[in-house]
Amino acid sequence: MPEIRLECIRKSYGSVQALDHLDLTIHSGEYLCLLGPTGAGKTTTLRIIAGLTSPDSGKVYFNDKEVTHVEPEERKAVFLSQTYSLFPHMTVAENIVFGPNIRDWPDEVKKRTLAEMLDLVRLSRRADAYPRELSGGMQQRTALARALASGAEVLLLDEPLRALDARLRLGLRRELRSLAKSLGITTIHVTHDQEEAIVMADRIAVIRKGKIAQIGTPEEVFDHPNSPFVANFVGQSNFFRGVVVSSNDVTLIKEKQGRLLPARHSHFKAGECVVIAVKVGNTEIVKSEDGYLTGSVERILFEGRNLFVDILIDGVGRCSSKIPAKFFDRIKVGDNVGIRWDAEKASIFSLEKCNLDEELKVE
């Protein structure tokens, strides 16, 4: 299966810059999730890889062969949108063999391909059903089988799970990834759902304003974000501004009211202005005297297995924590509590090199 490489891709629609010198490599057989907010350039990137949209400048390579201006049907890449686009007057079987019929494959090959695809997506018993008779999950699997039946080597998925209900979406995450990995097909899956990307991807490419903000494994992007934007977009974070006091094994910063806050080791020098980012799930609620910061519980939201707790902290504002639901009876609105965290779980960034308010803005 091909490795895909985008080099310095630019694309504008009038005054809107969709992609701005975007560079991205997707490895052969990789399941890559392209994650970003609405308008970041995700779908435009997919369409350029598929050959459905031409870049204003830059180059597209499949296995070191430039395909920037190669027709879509010659790329062996299939684009699957969230609407599935099944032919309503055709059965599941007829939808699946649409591509082979257009290409005039031999009947024996078409018959074998259909049987393989139906078995692969577990729809052998629904081969004669029409799309209107199928659940959302079955429609998605039909669209997937139709795409794969044409011999595609690259699968381009544009928010394929967005239209499904929550329970079905969870199950299809596993099915979709397993199917793509079993075929060894190179897959690019566009989503704005960070949880979906973390569960499904070999690597995540976070895109913002037409550029790749960070790329890495889900663990790398989640635990070691390279900017406040990534820290907040891939797992919500709390942010604390301050000035570096020392940076040895642990970096200590002093916030404006003089309280010392720890973060992981860094190379910042004493006196530099920085911001600490701590994931909501990495903050611990403790007795007020044991916390790095103290405040009053403003709100408690029950989320099933967890409680989402908002705490108002003097001089900081709202800070959030996610704790096990078993503590539901031990904490209530109005309680004075402390929060703390493991220093290794706290990322640290220069305030002199970024505008925090701009970084945390989601377009």
Wavefront OBJ file of the C-alpha trace (Angstrom):
o trace
v 0.000 0.000 0.000
v 1.304 3.464 -0.800
v 3.033 5.921 1.461
v 1.479 9.351 0.886
v 3.432 12.578 1.119
v 2.138 16.128 0.876
v 4.736 18.835 0.366
v 4.068 22.525 0.942
v 0.401 22.314 -0.078
v -1.444 25.600 -0.393
v -5.135 26.018 -1.201
v -7.341 29.101 -1.031
v -11.016 29.680 -1.684
v -11.242 33.373 -2.447
v -9.916 35.192 0.601
v -10.053 32.044 2.776
v -6.749 30.197 3.191
v -7.776 26.535 3.583
v -4.264 25.043 3.562
v -1.138 27.032 4.282
v 2.130 25.308 3.251
v 0.932 21.997 4.718
v 3.449 19.142 4.989
v 2.277 15.650 5.932
v 3.472 12.056 5.478
v 1.202 9.026 5.943
v 3.069 5.725 6.163
v 2.159 2.642 4.135
v -0.656 0.729 5.856
v -1.005 3.358 8.575
v -4.297 4.423 10.158
v -3.844 8.166 10.575
v -6.463 10.438 12.109
v -6.486 14.034 10.919
v -7.880 15.902 13.907
v -8.859 19.543 14.104
v -11.641 22.089 14.633
v -14.189 23.032 11.985
v -12.581 24.972 9.140
v -9.058 23.756 9.892
v -8.574 22.265 6.402
v -9.275 18.590 7.091
v -11.683 17.842 4.233
v -9.670 19.922 1.768
v -6.615 17.803 2.606
v -8.585 14.598 1.927
v -9.935 15.905 -1.377
v -6.443 16.874 -2.553
v -5.128 13.385 -1.697
v -8.078 11.853 -3.585
v -7.510 14.091 -6.605
v -10.938 15.675 -6.301
v -9.432 19.107 -5.611
v -6.247 20.585 -7.070
v -3.848 22.503 -4.807
v -2.848 26.041 -5.731
v 0.758 24.992 -5.168
v 2.717 22.128 -3.643
v 3.030 18.454 -4.549
v 1.354 15.129 -3.736
v 3.310 11.873 -3.838
v 2.208 8.232 -3.694
v 5.299 6.070 -3.049
v 7.642 8.814 -4.303
v 5.665 9.165 -7.554
v 4.165 12.602 -8.003
v 0.402 12.389 -8.531
v -0.520 16.052 -8.023
v -2.316 16.223 -11.363
v -3.144 12.525 -11.815
v -6.847 11.718 -12.253
v -8.698 10.349 -9.179
v -9.435 6.927 -10.714
v -5.731 6.344 -11.343
v -4.740 6.857 -7.701
v -6.535 3.787 -6.289
v -7.795 6.068 -3.537
v -11.439 6.116 -2.490
v -13.152 9.003 -0.707
v -15.947 8.023 1.709
v -18.050 10.880 3.050
v -20.213 10.857 6.167
v -23.367 10.603 4.004
v -22.204 7.255 2.486
v -23.856 8.197 -0.892
v -25.346 4.751 -1.517
v -27.568 4.296 -4.562
v -31.071 4.017 -3.041
v -32.497 1.987 -5.957
v -29.740 -0.643 -5.685
v -29.431 -3.511 -3.223
v -26.426 -3.999 -0.977
v -24.931 -6.422 -3.509
v -25.572 -4.083 -6.440
v -23.993 -1.159 -4.603
v -20.888 -3.206 -3.806
v -20.287 -4.381 -7.386
v -21.017 -0.992 -8.925
v -17.304 -0.269 -9.398
v -16.422 -3.686 -10.862
v -19.419 -3.396 -13.215
v -18.252 0.014 -14.465
v -14.770 -1.420 -15.016
v -16.272 -4.428 -16.815
v -14.555 -7.038 -14.658
v -15.117 -10.700 -15.595
v -18.265 -12.180 -14.007
v -16.253 -14.736 -12.053
v -14.052 -12.034 -10.534
v -17.078 -9.883 -9.670
v -18.820 -12.823 -8.026
v -15.767 -13.690 -5.955
v -15.184 -10.044 -4.973
v -18.808 -9.632 -3.890
v -18.675 -12.737 -1.713
v -15.420 -11.592 -0.100
v -16.725 -8.099 0.591
v -20.052 -9.289 2.021
v -18.218 -11.665 4.319
v -15.702 -9.005 5.308
v -18.364 -6.519 6.433
v -20.688 -9.245 7.762
v -23.607 -8.451 5.462
v -23.948 -11.758 3.599
v -27.514 -12.173 4.872
v -28.520 -8.660 3.797
v -27.178 -8.757 0.241
v -30.658 -8.234 -1.237
v -31.676 -5.411 1.110
v -31.991 -1.792 -0.012
v -30.257 1.080 1.850
v -33.551 2.276 3.359
v -33.910 -1.140 5.012
v -30.509 -0.934 6.737
v -29.353 0.583 9.991
v -26.826 3.395 9.928
v -24.031 0.978 10.772
v -25.028 -1.392 7.965
v -25.163 1.499 5.497
v -21.673 2.507 6.520
v -20.359 -1.034 6.076
v -22.030 -1.244 2.660
v -20.360 1.995 1.572
v -17.052 0.690 2.871
v -17.422 -2.606 1.003
v -18.309 -0.730 -2.203
v -15.187 1.387 -1.788
v -12.930 -1.607 -1.159
v -14.439 -3.729 -3.947
v -12.845 -1.474 -6.538
v -9.367 -2.468 -5.351
v -8.625 0.742 -3.451
v -5.249 0.980 -1.755
v -5.982 4.260 0.039
v -9.096 4.851 2.143
v -10.097 8.462 2.813
v -12.782 8.825 5.488
v -14.462 12.193 6.080
v -16.046 12.016 9.553
v -17.617 8.619 8.727
v -19.098 8.123 12.220
v -20.505 11.599 12.780
v -24.099 10.819 11.739
v -24.413 7.726 13.942
v -25.834 7.479 17.448
v -23.342 7.304 20.311
v -23.647 3.576 21.068
v -23.309 2.513 17.432
v -20.417 4.909 16.944
v -18.431 3.247 19.741
v -18.844 -0.202 18.214
v -18.017 0.916 14.687
v -14.782 2.530 15.830
v -13.384 -0.928 16.550
v -14.866 -2.463 13.398
v -13.592 0.234 11.069
v -10.047 0.209 12.403
v -9.885 -3.616 12.481
v -11.126 -3.824 8.916
v -8.603 -1.302 7.611
v -5.720 -2.911 9.512
v -6.666 -6.444 8.388
v -6.486 -5.268 4.766
v -3.273 -3.333 5.346
v -4.821 -0.379 3.555
v -3.442 3.149 4.043
v -6.200 5.071 5.825
v -6.695 8.771 6.576
v -9.661 9.381 8.880
v -10.831 12.971 9.361
v -12.538 13.830 12.647
v -13.051 16.698 15.080
v -13.638 14.212 17.940
v -10.419 13.861 19.956
v -11.634 10.745 21.778
v -12.359 9.054 18.433
v -8.870 9.908 17.182
v -7.153 8.665 20.347
v -8.971 5.306 20.210
v -8.543 4.638 16.486
v -5.273 6.139 15.256
v -1.772 4.767 14.854
v -0.797 8.423 14.721
v -2.747 11.666 15.090
v -2.045 14.743 12.977
v -3.537 17.814 14.656
v -4.356 20.467 12.058
v -5.136 24.112 12.680
v -5.517 27.000 10.241
v -4.303 24.863 7.353
v -1.086 23.692 9.025
v -0.084 20.599 10.980
v 0.255 21.719 14.595
v 1.607 18.379 15.862
v 1.853 14.768 14.708
v 2.588 11.689 16.800
v 1.110 8.645 18.468
v -2.038 9.231 20.537
v 0.074 8.937 23.694
v 2.620 11.480 22.446
v 0.022 14.034 21.388
v -2.048 13.602 24.557
v 0.748 13.467 27.146
v 3.351 15.657 25.429
v 1.551 18.435 23.539
v 3.823 20.927 21.816
v 1.558 23.950 22.290
v -1.258 25.195 24.523
v -3.663 24.704 21.594
v -2.854 20.985 21.297
v -2.885 20.599 25.089
v -6.435 21.929 25.221
v -7.812 20.439 21.994
v -6.606 16.886 22.637
v -7.949 16.479 26.158
v -9.167 19.573 28.013
v -6.512 21.268 30.165
v -6.260 23.786 32.987
v -3.759 26.610 32.447
v -1.742 28.496 35.058
v 0.477 31.472 34.239
v 3.593 32.281 36.205
v 7.321 33.020 36.318
v 9.989 30.303 36.519
v 11.671 30.056 39.926
v 13.847 27.014 39.199
v 14.087 24.225 36.610
v 15.839 21.121 37.828
v 14.158 17.696 37.856
v 10.949 19.638 38.462
v 10.217 23.128 37.120
v 8.744 25.423 39.736
v 6.819 28.526 38.767
v 5.418 31.288 40.946
v 1.965 32.542 39.983
v 0.931 36.146 40.556
v -0.232 35.572 44.160
v 3.077 33.946 45.104
v 1.961 30.305 45.163
v 4.481 27.763 43.829
v 3.258 25.348 41.148
v 5.234 22.354 39.781
v 5.653 21.142 36.197
v 7.840 18.582 34.440
v 11.534 19.176 33.802
v 12.245 21.955 31.318
v 15.053 24.159 30.044
v 13.392 27.428 30.993
v 15.512 29.854 32.986
v 14.566 31.629 36.189
v 12.512 34.737 35.463
v 10.970 33.520 32.187
v 7.201 33.915 31.789
v 5.533 30.549 31.194
v 2.207 28.745 31.345
v 1.559 25.299 32.813
v -1.044 22.992 31.215
v -2.562 20.192 33.308
v -5.161 17.820 31.862
v -8.509 17.908 33.647
v -8.184 14.187 34.326
v -4.747 14.654 35.902
v -5.846 17.099 38.605
v -6.557 15.618 42.011
v -8.988 17.090 44.547
v -7.564 17.014 48.079
v -7.997 18.724 51.439
v -7.472 22.463 51.130
v -4.266 22.389 53.204
v -2.732 19.754 50.879
v -3.405 21.525 47.572
v -1.121 23.638 45.434
v -4.179 25.857 44.978
v -7.399 26.115 46.966
v -10.889 27.164 45.996
v -14.617 26.603 46.314
v -16.522 23.905 44.434
v -18.753 25.722 41.932
v -20.394 22.847 40.072
v -20.477 19.038 39.957
v -21.556 17.177 36.819
v -22.266 13.439 36.908
v -20.795 11.705 33.822
v -21.448 8.063 34.686
v -18.102 6.686 35.800
v -16.721 10.129 36.592
v -17.617 13.435 38.186
v -16.633 16.626 36.389
v -15.938 19.229 39.078
v -15.469 22.969 38.541
v -13.597 24.863 41.270
v -13.309 28.653 41.583
v -9.798 29.629 42.643
v -8.950 33.129 43.823
v -6.657 34.877 41.354
v -6.902 32.047 38.802
v -10.560 31.602 37.953
v -12.253 28.317 37.129
v -10.245 25.101 37.355
v -11.701 21.699 36.465
v -11.085 18.172 37.649
v -12.397 14.755 36.678
v -12.627 12.281 39.549
v -14.213 8.812 40.040
v -17.973 8.869 40.621
v -17.502 6.944 43.885
v -16.615 10.296 45.486
v -20.092 11.670 44.717
v -21.158 11.645 48.393
v -17.859 13.072 49.638
v -17.907 16.403 47.858
v -20.592 19.039 47.371
v -21.043 22.500 45.923
v -19.576 25.157 48.223
v -16.891 22.912 49.742
v -13.460 24.453 50.157
v -10.959 22.082 48.532
v -7.415 21.938 47.226
v -6.099 20.702 43.902
v -2.751 19.172 43.081
v -1.133 17.121 40.307
v 1.901 15.031 39.479
v 4.593 17.401 38.175
v 5.407 14.967 35.327
v 1.832 15.373 34.052
v 2.116 19.153 33.745
v 3.333 20.492 30.387
v 5.035 23.868 30.285
v 5.197 26.458 27.499
v 6.769 29.865 26.961
v 4.377 32.797 27.284
v 6.899 34.946 25.456
v 6.497 32.867 22.282
v 2.711 32.477 22.240
v -0.456 34.412 22.873
v -2.349 32.150 25.278
v -5.766 33.617 24.543
v -5.188 33.119 20.813
v -3.862 29.597 21.365
v -6.975 28.561 23.285
v -9.391 29.983 20.727
v -11.223 27.281 18.757
v -12.346 28.610 15.370
l 1 2 3 4 5 6 7 8 9 10 11 12 13 14 15 16 17 18 19 20 21 22 23 24 25 26 27 28 29 30 31 32 33 34 35 36 37 38 39 40 41 42 43 44 45 46 47 48 49 50 51 52 53 54 55 56 57 58 59 60 61 62 63 64 65 66 67 68 69 70 71 72 73 74 75 76 77 78 79 80 81 82 83 84 85 86 87 88 89 90 91 92 93 94 95 96 97 98 99 100 101 102 103 104 105 106 107 108 109 110 111 112 113 114 115 116 117 118 119 120 121 122 123 124 125 126 127 128 129 130 131 132 133 134 135 136 137 138 139 140 141 142 143 144 145 146 147 148 149 150 151 152 153 154 155 156 157 158 159 160 161 162 163 164 165 166 167 168 169 170 171 172 173 174 175 176 177 178 179 180 181 182 183 184 185 186 187 188 189 190 191 192 193 194 195 196 197 198 199 200 201 202 203 204 205 206 207 208 209 210 211 212 213 214 215 216 217 218 219 220 221 222 223 224 225 226 227 228 229 230 231 232 233 234 235 236 237 238 239 240 241 242 243 244 245 246 247 248 249 250 251 252 253 254 255 256 257 258 259 260 261 262 263 264 265 266 267 268 269 270 271 272 273 274 275 276 277 278 279 280 281 282 283 284 285 286 287 288 289 290 291 292 293 294 295 296 297 298 299 300 301 302 303 304 305 306 307 308 309 310 311 312 313 314 315 316 317 318 319 320 321 322 323 324 325 326 327 328 329 330 331 332 333 334 335 336 337 338 339 340 341 342 343 344 345 346 347 348 349 350 351 352 353 354 355 356 357 358 359 360 361 362 363
